[in-house]
Amino acid sequence: MTSVKIVIAGGFGVGKTTFVGSVSEITPLTTEAALTSASGDVDDLSAVPGKTTTTVAMDFGRATLDAGLVLYLFGTPGQQRFWFMWDDLIEGAIGAVVLVDSRRLADSFPAVDYFEAADLPFIVGVNGFHGEYPHTIGDVQEALSVNQDVPVIECDARARKSAKTALVTLVQHAMAAHLGSH
């Protein structure tokens, strides 16, 4: 049995907690706190009007891809004031799924930049809110200015099968990146 660490990252309200919860075979550990009026000046809720909680430390879950590979999932907090935790969360990780909301691509730039600078393999999962993907994969890849080698895929964070597909894509990408560096 082999176990690896995967990070699920992205901006505020892109679906990281939902992603971990949909694919985890254990009850996920979440560190959700209620959004208060004090966060109204800090967190832009206009694109996520139904959001009432936010991750303040991390989410944790586990997913078995096959009989020999267990993934330990660590979801990052999305707000800038919690980004200081990301360095600790990526320690020992083989890669990351960067979730993006294509309605708010600018919110994804910091996460993409972070993983590029950390030189950690990552994929981009375009989370289809309400099942909608208003932009093509090519347009998202171009808008985010990610290297052509970085997989960009459509993903529904609510759907176990879709989240698992994203994880498989990441593991394959991370393995190819590791083999390419040796």
C-alpha positions in Angstrom: 0.0 0.0 0.0 1.4 3.4 -1.0 0.0 6.7 0.4 0.6 10.1 -1.0 -0.4 13.7 0.0 -2.5 15.8 -2.3 -3.4 19.5 -1.8 -6.7 20.9 -3.0 -6.3 24.7 -3.4 -7.8 27.7 -4.9 -9.4 31.0 -4.1 -12.3 31.8 -1.8 -15.5 29.9 -2.5 -14.3 27.8 -5.4 -15.4 24.5 -3.9 -12.4 23.0 -2.1 -14.3 21.8 1.0 -17.0 20.4 -1.3 -14.4 18.6 -3.4 -12.8 16.9 -0.4 -16.2 16.0 1.0 -17.4 14.5 -2.3 -14.5 12.2 -2.8 -13.4 11.3 0.8 -14.2 7.8 1.9 -14.0 8.9 5.5 -16.0 11.7 7.1 -13.8 14.7 6.2 -12.3 16.8 8.9 -13.3 20.4 8.2 -12.4 23.6 9.9 -15.4 25.6 8.8 -16.3 28.8 10.6 -19.4 31.0 10.1 -18.9 34.0 8.0 -19.6 37.1 10.1 -20.4 40.7 9.3 -16.8 41.5 10.1 -15.6 39.5 7.1 -18.0 41.4 4.8 -15.3 44.1 4.4 -12.7 41.4 3.6 -14.4 38.6 1.7 -16.3 39.4 -1.6 -19.5 37.3 -1.3 -21.1 38.8 -4.5 -20.2 35.7 -6.6 -21.1 33.2 -3.8 -24.2 34.8 -2.2 -25.3 31.5 -0.5 -21.9 31.0 1.2 -22.3 31.0 5.0 -19.1 29.3 6.2 -15.4 29.4 5.3 -12.4 27.2 5.9 -10.1 28.7 8.5 -7.3 26.1 8.6 -7.7 23.1 6.3 -9.9 20.2 5.2 -8.7 16.6 5.4 -10.0 13.5 3.7 -8.9 10.2 2.3 -9.5 8.6 -1.1 -8.3 5.2 -2.3 -7.7 5.2 -6.0 -7.0 1.5 -6.3 -5.9 -1.4 -4.1 -2.4 0.0 -3.8 -2.8 3.8 -3.7 -4.3 5.9 -0.9 -4.5 9.7 -1.3 -4.6 12.0 1.8 -6.3 15.2 0.8 -5.5 18.5 2.4 -7.8 21.4 1.4 -6.4 24.9 1.8 -8.2 27.9 3.1 -8.9 30.3 0.3 -8.8 33.8 1.8 -5.5 35.7 1.6 -5.3 36.2 5.3 -4.9 32.4 5.7 -2.3 31.8 2.9 0.5 31.7 5.4 -0.6 28.1 6.2 -0.1 26.9 2.6 3.7 26.4 3.0 3.0 23.9 5.8 0.2 22.2 4.0 2.2 21.5 0.8 5.1 19.9 2.8 5.5 16.4 1.5 2.7 16.7 -1.2 3.2 15.2 -4.6 1.0 17.8 -6.2 -2.1 19.9 -6.1 -5.5 20.4 -7.7 -6.1 24.1 -8.1 -9.9 24.6 -8.3 -11.1 27.6 -10.3 -14.4 29.3 -10.8 -14.3 30.5 -14.4 -16.7 33.3 -13.5 -13.9 34.6 -11.2 -10.7 33.7 -12.9 -8.7 36.6 -11.3 -9.2 34.9 -7.9 -7.2 31.9 -9.2 -4.0 33.8 -10.2 -2.5 33.7 -6.6 -2.9 29.9 -6.3 -1.5 29.2 -9.8 1.4 31.6 -9.1 2.0 29.9 -5.8 2.3 26.4 -7.2 4.4 27.5 -10.1 6.8 29.2 -7.7 6.8 26.2 -5.4 7.6 24.0 -8.4 5.0 21.5 -7.3 3.1 19.7 -10.0 -0.5 20.8 -10.2 -3.6 20.6 -12.4 -6.3 23.1 -12.9 -9.9 21.9 -12.2 -12.5 24.2 -13.6 -15.3 23.8 -11.2 -18.6 24.0 -13.1 -21.0 25.8 -10.8 -24.6 24.8 -11.6 -23.1 22.4 -14.2 -22.1 25.4 -16.4 -18.7 25.9 -18.0 -19.0 29.4 -19.6 -15.4 29.2 -21.0 -13.5 26.6 -23.0 -10.6 24.8 -21.5 -8.3 26.5 -24.0 -9.6 30.0 -23.0 -9.1 29.2 -19.3 -5.6 27.9 -19.9 -4.7 31.0 -21.8 -6.4 33.4 -19.3 -4.5 31.8 -16.4 -1.2 31.8 -18.5 -0.4 28.2 -17.4 2.1 26.2 -19.2 0.7 23.9 -21.9 2.1 20.9 -19.9 -0.3 21.7 -17.0 -3.6 19.7 -17.4 -6.7 21.9 -17.3 -9.9 19.9 -17.0 -13.6 20.5 -16.3 -14.6 19.3 -12.8 -17.7 19.2 -10.7 -16.6 19.4 -7.1 -19.9 18.0 -5.9 -19.6 14.8 -7.9 -17.4 11.9 -6.5 -16.7 10.5 -10.0 -15.6 13.9 -11.3 -13.4 14.7 -8.3 -11.8 11.2 -8.6 -11.1 11.9 -12.3 -9.3 15.1 -11.2 -7.3 13.2 -8.7 -6.3 10.5 -11.2 -5.3 13.3 -13.6 -3.1 14.9 -10.9 -1.4 11.7 -9.9 -0.6 10.9 -13.5 0.7 14.4 -14.1 2.8 14.3 -10.9 4.3 10.9 -11.8 5.2 12.2 -15.3 6.8 15.3 -13.9 8.7 13.2 -11.4 9.9 10.8 -14.0 10.8 13.7 -16.3 13.0 15.3 -13.7 15.1 12.1 -13.2 
